[in-house]
Amino acid sequence: MKDQNQNILIIGAGLCGSLLALRLAQRGYNITLVEKRPDLRKTEQDAGRSINLALSDRGLRGLRLAGVEKDALELCIPMRGRMIHDASGNTFLSPYSGRENEYINSISRPGLNMLLLDAAEAMDNVKLVFGHGCKKVDLENAAAIFKDYESGNEVQYKGDIILGTDGAGSSVRRSMYEHRKFLFSFSQQWLTHGYKEISIPPAEGGGYRTYKEALHIWPRGEDMLIALPNLDGSFTVTLFLPYANSEYCFDTLTTPEMVHEYFNKEFPDAVALMPNLAEEFFGNPTGPLGTIKCSPWSSYGKTLILGDAAHAIVPFYGQGMNASFEDVVVFDEVLDRFEGDWEKVFQEYEKVRKKDTDAIADLAVDNFHEMKEHTASALFQQKRKLEIAFESEFPQHYHSKYSLVTFNEDISYFQAMKQGRAQDKAILNLLDDGTLTEQMTLDEKLKLVKQTTEAILHDDAVAKNLN
């Protein structure tokens, strides 16, 4: 049994930290939630930081657990598929699923964060502290030193435990890394690409300048443009481009003329929608794209990291926020089993969770290459059409890899990766070999895909055992 008066210090009041604070407060803990940035409900947002995200089933499950799903859905715009813009200016919609009820949602990051902060602040047992940056964590004693940016003074906050949800640049994780009394493993891998945000403003008189209910993508092999809709009629556009070693890269796009030359060559239909292209290109920062894996996530039964602090991923599966919200769900489930023994809770949480966060990190890198290189290819489009047909005709018997990851929260990321990769390999091989003929019924094609998938899974299992 837990002590009802236990105090939890949560460092980082982004999406994961604010949902975690709300849920643990609902469980009866006293929460102090400390954030280095000013209260976003009272200040302008940083330009260039991703302002809308893809919310799907795993994330919705976390919001449902805390009782805020309905409010969050009011901030959402359904995106039912990828609107592919090819190099000739043609467009076609590639649905995310053959099932009507499966789609992802574009949601405002600050809007959702504000909603969660409001809900947490409404709890009597939650204290919010803004403008305090974490400098060092005493891992053994659940205490942390913060700099108060307003006064310049250093202050200490202490709890019975510390939960670090302070993002990819986590100070809590850094304290674990620098600690000499236990072995901490850490890896950080950067893509050769960075990203920059631009915008498509609302149409004159309101409304949207292009199709609203889709994630727009301009795949160009080495680089890519995507756009997500906002409630005000605008789209947030993100350019993914190499930093160097390419004719067009962040190192060479140094003048408005070069920027316009590049966009007019690669994305002419998008240029017409972006009147402030050069101004925003040079006004917004270029962000890096990286994957962070580390272990252990906890120390001394006193400190634990969750969300991006433990497992930052690249954004190409739209699962960063969803994975962090699923962290809260899994942590809550482990608490149900081991509440009262923090060390056991922390160890069991990592044991259950880490292979899944490693899996979605790897899948996100895979999807980066798929989106920029393969979404416009004939073979990939053939595969997607077949999968949509399977899902439409046999909704209980087939789920694509994307569907397993995005719409099936009862399947772990690890299971989704293993099954999904085998299915992809099976379909692509069968299509490439010409084995799936026009004379076959859809049912016959599905049976052959399933047989081939099972054979691949069996071979993979045998190979793993041999190694």
C-alpha positions in Angstrom: 0.0 0.0 0.0 1.2 3.5 -0.8 1.6 6.3 1.6 -1.1 8.9 0.6 1.2 11.7 1.6 4.0 10.8 -0.7 5.5 13.7 -2.7 6.6 13.3 -6.3 8.9 15.8 -8.0 8.3 15.7 -11.8 10.9 17.6 -13.9 9.6 18.7 -17.3 6.1 19.9 -17.9 5.8 19.1 -21.6 3.3 16.7 -22.9 4.5 13.6 -21.1 5.2 15.4 -17.8 1.9 17.2 -17.7 -0.1 14.0 -18.4 2.0 12.0 -15.9 1.4 14.7 -13.3 -2.3 14.7 -13.9 -2.6 10.9 -13.7 -0.5 10.6 -10.5 -2.4 13.4 -8.9 -5.6 11.4 -9.7 -4.0 8.5 -7.9 -3.6 10.6 -4.8 0.1 11.7 -4.8 1.3 15.2 -4.1 2.9 16.5 -7.2 5.4 19.3 -7.8 5.8 19.8 -11.6 8.8 22.0 -12.5 9.4 23.4 -16.0 12.4 25.4 -17.3 10.4 27.4 -19.8 7.9 30.1 -19.0 4.2 29.1 -18.7 3.2 28.6 -22.3 -0.3 29.6 -21.4 1.0 33.1 -20.9 3.8 33.5 -23.4 4.3 33.4 -27.2 5.6 30.0 -28.6 9.1 29.5 -29.8 9.2 29.8 -33.6 10.4 26.7 -35.4 9.4 24.2 -32.7 7.0 21.6 -34.0 3.6 23.1 -33.3 1.4 20.2 -34.5 1.7 16.5 -34.0 -0.1 13.3 -35.1 -2.3 11.9 -32.3 -3.4 8.3 -32.7 -4.8 5.4 -30.7 -1.9 4.9 -28.3 -1.9 8.5 -27.3 -5.6 8.7 -27.1 -5.5 5.8 -24.7 -3.3 7.8 -22.3 -5.6 10.8 -22.5 -8.6 8.5 -21.9 -6.9 7.1 -18.8 -6.7 10.7 -17.4 -10.2 11.6 -18.4 -9.2 14.3 -21.0 -9.7 12.4 -24.3 -12.9 14.2 -25.2 -11.5 17.6 -24.6 -8.4 16.7 -26.7 -10.4 15.5 -29.6 -12.0 18.9 -29.9 -8.5 20.2 -30.9 -8.1 17.5 -33.5 -8.4 17.5 -37.3 -8.7 13.9 -38.8 -6.1 12.9 -41.3 -7.3 9.9 -43.2 -4.3 9.3 -45.4 -1.2 10.6 -47.0 -1.8 13.0 -49.9 1.1 12.3 -52.1 2.4 15.1 -54.4 4.6 13.7 -57.1 7.3 15.6 -59.0 4.9 16.4 -61.9 2.4 18.1 -59.6 -0.1 15.2 -59.5 -1.7 14.2 -56.3 -3.3 11.0 -55.0 -4.6 10.1 -51.5 -3.1 6.9 -50.0 -5.4 6.0 -47.1 -3.8 5.0 -43.8 -6.2 2.1 -43.5 -9.0 0.2 -45.3 -11.1 0.5 -42.2 -13.3 3.6 -41.9 -12.6 4.3 -38.2 -8.8 4.2 -38.5 -7.2 7.6 -39.0 -4.7 9.8 -37.3 -5.3 13.3 -36.0 -3.4 16.6 -36.4 -3.3 18.4 -33.0 -1.7 21.5 -31.8 1.3 20.7 -29.4 0.8 23.9 -27.4 -3.0 23.5 -27.4 -2.8 20.0 -26.0 0.0 21.0 -23.5 -2.2 23.8 -22.2 -5.2 21.5 -21.9 -3.1 19.1 -19.8 -1.6 21.8 -17.6 -5.0 23.3 -16.9 -6.3 19.9 -15.9 -3.3 19.2 -13.7 -3.5 22.7 -12.1 -7.1 22.1 -11.3 -6.1 19.3 -8.9 -5.6 20.4 -5.3 -2.5 18.2 -4.9 -0.5 19.7 -7.9 1.9 22.6 -7.7 3.3 24.0 -11.0 6.6 25.8 -11.1 7.8 27.6 -14.3 11.0 29.3 -15.3 13.2 26.9 -13.2 15.9 25.0 -15.1 17.2 21.8 -13.6 21.0 22.0 -13.1 21.8 18.8 -11.1 19.9 15.9 -9.6 20.9 14.1 -6.4 19.8 10.7 -7.6 20.2 8.9 -4.2 18.1 11.5 -2.3 15.5 12.5 -4.8 16.5 16.2 -4.7 17.3 18.5 -7.5 18.9 22.0 -7.9 17.2 24.5 -10.2 18.1 27.9 -11.4 15.2 30.4 -11.0 15.6 32.4 -14.3 13.7 35.3 -12.9 15.7 35.9 -9.7 18.9 34.2 -10.9 19.0 32.2 -7.6 19.5 28.5 -7.1 16.7 26.6 -5.3 16.3 23.0 -4.3 13.2 20.9 -4.7 12.9 17.5 -3.1 10.5 14.6 -3.2 10.1 11.0 -2.2 10.9 10.2 -5.8 11.9 12.1 -8.9 10.4 11.5 -12.4 12.3 13.0 -15.2 10.2 13.9 -18.2 12.4 16.7 -19.4 12.8 15.7 -23.1 15.6 14.7 -25.4 18.0 17.2 -23.7 17.2 15.8 -20.3 19.1 17.2 -17.3 17.9 14.2 -15.2 19.4 11.8 -17.7 22.6 13.8 -17.8 22.9 13.5 -14.0 22.5 9.7 -14.4 25.1 9.6 -17.2 27.6 11.6 -15.1 27.0 9.5 -12.0 29.9 7.2 -11.2 28.2 4.7 -8.9 26.3 2.6 -11.4 26.8 1.8 -15.1 24.8 3.9 -17.4 24.7 3.2 -21.2 23.8 5.9 -23.6 23.6 6.2 -27.4 22.6 9.2 -29.6 22.4 8.8 -33.3 21.7 11.7 -35.6 20.3 11.5 -39.1 22.3 13.4 -41.8 19.1 15.4 -42.3 17.7 18.3 -40.3 14.3 20.0 -40.4 12.8 23.5 -40.8 9.3 24.6 -40.4 7.4 26.9 -42.8 3.7 27.6 -43.0 0.8 27.6 -45.5 -1.5 30.4 -44.3 -5.3 30.1 -44.3 -7.1 31.0 -47.5 -8.3 34.5 -47.9 -11.7 34.7 -46.2 -10.8 31.6 -44.1 -10.7 28.0 -45.0 -7.9 25.8 -46.3 -5.7 26.3 -49.4 -5.5 22.6 -50.1 -7.2 19.3 -49.0 -7.8 19.4 -45.2 -8.1 15.8 -44.0 -4.7 14.5 -45.0 -1.0 14.5 -44.1 0.5 16.1 -47.3 3.8 14.7 -48.4 6.1 15.6 -51.3 8.6 12.7 -51.5 11.7 13.5 -53.5 14.2 10.7 -52.7 16.8 12.4 -50.7 14.5 15.1 -49.2 10.9 15.6 -48.4 8.2 18.2 -47.5 5.2 17.4 -45.3 2.3 19.5 -44.2 -0.3 19.0 -41.4 -3.5 21.0 -41.0 -4.3 23.4 -38.2 -7.7 24.5 -36.9 -7.3 28.1 -38.1 -7.1 27.0 -41.8 -3.3 27.0 -41.9 -0.9 24.1 -42.4 2.4 23.6 -40.7 4.9 22.6 -43.3 8.2 20.8 -42.5 11.1 20.5 -44.8 13.5 17.5 -44.2 16.8 18.1 -46.0 20.4 17.0 -45.7 22.7 19.3 -43.8 25.5 18.9 -46.3 27.0 17.0 -49.3 24.1 17.6 -51.7 23.4 20.2 -54.4 20.5 21.5 -52.3 21.1 21.2 -48.6 21.0 23.5 -45.6 24.7 24.3 -46.2 23.9 25.6 -49.7 20.5 27.3 -49.2 22.0 30.5 -48.0 20.1 33.2 -50.0 16.4 33.8 -50.8 17.2 33.2 -54.5 18.6 29.7 -53.7 15.6 28.8 -51.5 13.2 29.8 -54.3 15.2 28.0 -56.9 15.2 24.8 -54.9 11.5 25.0 -54.0 10.4 25.9 -57.5 12.4 22.9 -58.9 11.2 20.3 -56.3 7.9 21.5 -54.9 6.4 24.0 -57.4 2.8 23.3 -56.4 3.7 24.0 -52.7 5.5 27.3 -53.5 2.2 28.8 -54.7 0.7 28.1 -51.2 3.6 29.6 -49.2 3.7 33.4 -49.6 6.3 33.9 -46.8 8.6 31.1 -47.9 12.0 32.8 -47.8 11.2 35.0 -44.7 10.2 31.9 -42.7 13.0 29.8 -44.0 15.6 32.2 -42.7 13.6 33.3 -39.6 13.0 29.8 -38.2 15.8 27.6 -36.8 17.1 24.3 -38.4 16.4 21.5 -36.0 18.4 18.2 -35.7 16.8 14.7 -35.9 18.1 12.1 -33.6 17.4 8.8 -31.7 18.3 8.4 -28.1 18.5 5.0 -26.3 19.8 4.5 -22.8 19.7 2.2 -19.8 19.0 1.8 -17.0 16.1 4.3 -16.8 16.1 4.4 -13.0 18.5 4.6 -10.0 18.3 3.8 -6.4 14.6 3.4 -6.5 14.5 7.2 -6.3 14.7 8.5 -9.8 13.2 7.4 -13.1 13.2 8.9 -16.6 10.2 8.6 -19.0 9.2 9.9 -22.4 11.8 11.5 -24.7 14.2 11.7 -21.7 14.5 7.9 -21.9 13.8 7.2 -25.6 13.8 10.2 -28.0 12.9 9.2 -31.6 12.7 10.8 -35.0 9.2 11.9 -36.0 8.5 9.8 -39.1 6.0 7.4 -37.6 4.1 10.1 -35.8 4.7 8.2 -32.6 6.9 10.4 -30.3 4.0 11.9 -28.4 2.0 8.7 -28.6 4.8 6.6 -27.2 5.3 9.1 -24.3 1.6 9.0 -23.5 1.7 5.2 -23.7 4.6 5.4 -21.2 2.1 6.9 -18.7 -0.4 4.0 -19.4 2.2 1.3 -18.9 3.6 3.1 -15.7 0.0 3.3 -14.4 -0.4 -0.5 -15.0 2.8 -1.3 -13.2 1.8 0.9 -10.3 -1.4 -1.2 -10.0 0.7 -4.2 -9.4 3.6 -3.0 -7.3 2.5 0.3 -5.7 4.3 0.9 -2.5 7.7 -0.4 -3.7 9.2 2.3 -6.0 12.3 0.3 -6.8 10.2 -2.6 -8.0 7.9 -0.3 -9.9 10.8 1.3 -11.7 12.6 -1.9 -12.6 9.4 -3.7 -13.8 8.4 -0.6 -15.8 11.7 -0.6 -17.7 11.6 -4.4 -18.2 8.1 -4.2 -19.7 8.7 -1.0 -21.8 12.2 -0.8 -23.1 12.0 -3.3 -26.0 8.9 -1.5 -27.2 10.5 1.9 -27.2 13.6 0.5 -29.0 11.3 -1.0 -31.6 9.4 2.2 -32.3 12.7 4.1 -32.5 13.9 1.7 -35.2 10.6 1.7 -37.0 10.7 5.6 -37.1 14.0 5.5 -38.9 12.7 2.9 -41.3 9.7 5.1 -42.1 11.9 8.1 -42.8 13.5 6.2 -45.7 10.1 4.9 -46.8 8.4 8.3 -46.8 11.1 10.2 -48.7 12.1 7.4 -51.1 9.4 4.8 -51.6 5.9 6.4 -51.1 5.9 7.5 -54.7 7.3 4.3 -56.2 5.0 2.0 -58.3 5.8 -1.1 -56.2 5.1 0.6 -52.9 1.8 2.0 -54.2 0.9 -1.5 -55.5 1.6 -2.9 -52.0 -0.5 -0.2 -50.3 -3.4 -0.7 -52.6 -3.4 -4.4 -51.9 -3.2 -3.8 -48.1 -6.1 -1.4 -48.3 -8.1 -3.9 -50.2 -7.3 -6.6 -47.5 -8.3 -4.3 -44.7 -11.5 -3.2 -46.5 -12.6 -6.7 -47.4 -11.2 -8.7 -44.4 -11.0 -6.1 -41.6 -10.7 -8.7 -38.9 -8.0 -10.7 -40.6 -5.4 -8.3 -41.9 -3.6 -5.2 -40.4 -0.8 -3.5 -42.3 2.4 -2.7 -40.4 1.3 1.0 -40.2 -2.1 -0.1 -38.8 -0.4 -2.5 -36.2 1.8 0.4 -35.0 -0.7 3.2 -35.2 -4.2 1.8 -34.6 -3.7 -1.3 -32.4 -2.8 -0.2 -29.0 -3.3 -3.7 -27.6 -0.3 -4.9 -29.6 3.1 -3.9 -28.4 5.4 -1.9 -30.6 7.8 -4.8 -30.6 5.1 -7.2 -31.8 3.9 -4.7 -34.4 7.5 -4.3 -35.7 8.1 -8.1 -35.9 4.8 -8.9 -37.6 4.7 -5.8 -39.8 8.2 -6.2 -41.2 7.5 -9.9 -42.1 4.3 -8.9 -43.9 6.0 -6.1 -45.8 8.8 -8.5 -46.9 6.2 -11.1 -47.9 4.0 -8.8 -50.0 7.0 -7.0 -51.7 8.6 -10.3 -52.6 5.4 -11.8 -54.0 4.6 -8.7 -56.0 8.2 -8.4 -57.3 8.1 -12.1 -58.3 4.8 -11.8 -60.1 3.3 -14.5 -57.8 0.2 -12.5 -57.0 -1.6 -12.8 -60.3 -4.6 -11.0 -61.6 -6.4 -14.3 -61.9 -6.3 -14.8 -58.1 -9.2 -13.8 -55.9 -8.4 -11.3 -53.1 -9.0 -14.1 -50.6 -6.4 -16.3 -52.3 -3.9 -13.5 -52.3 -4.5 -12.9 -48.6 -3.9 -16.6 -47.8 -0.7 -16.6 -49.8 0.5 -13.4 -48.1 -0.3 -15.0 -44.7 1.5 -18.2 -45.5 4.6 -16.4 -46.8 4.6 -14.1 -43.7 4.5 -17.1 -41.4 7.4 -18.7 -43.2 9.4 -15.5 -42.8 8.6 -15.3 -39.1 9.6 -18.9 -38.7 12.9 -18.4 -40.5 13.6 -15.3 -38.5 12.9 -17.2 -35.2 15.2 -20.1 -36.3 18.0 -17.6 -37.3 17.7 -15.9 -33.9 18.0 -19.2 -32.1 21.1 -20.1 -34.1 22.7 -16.9 -33.2 
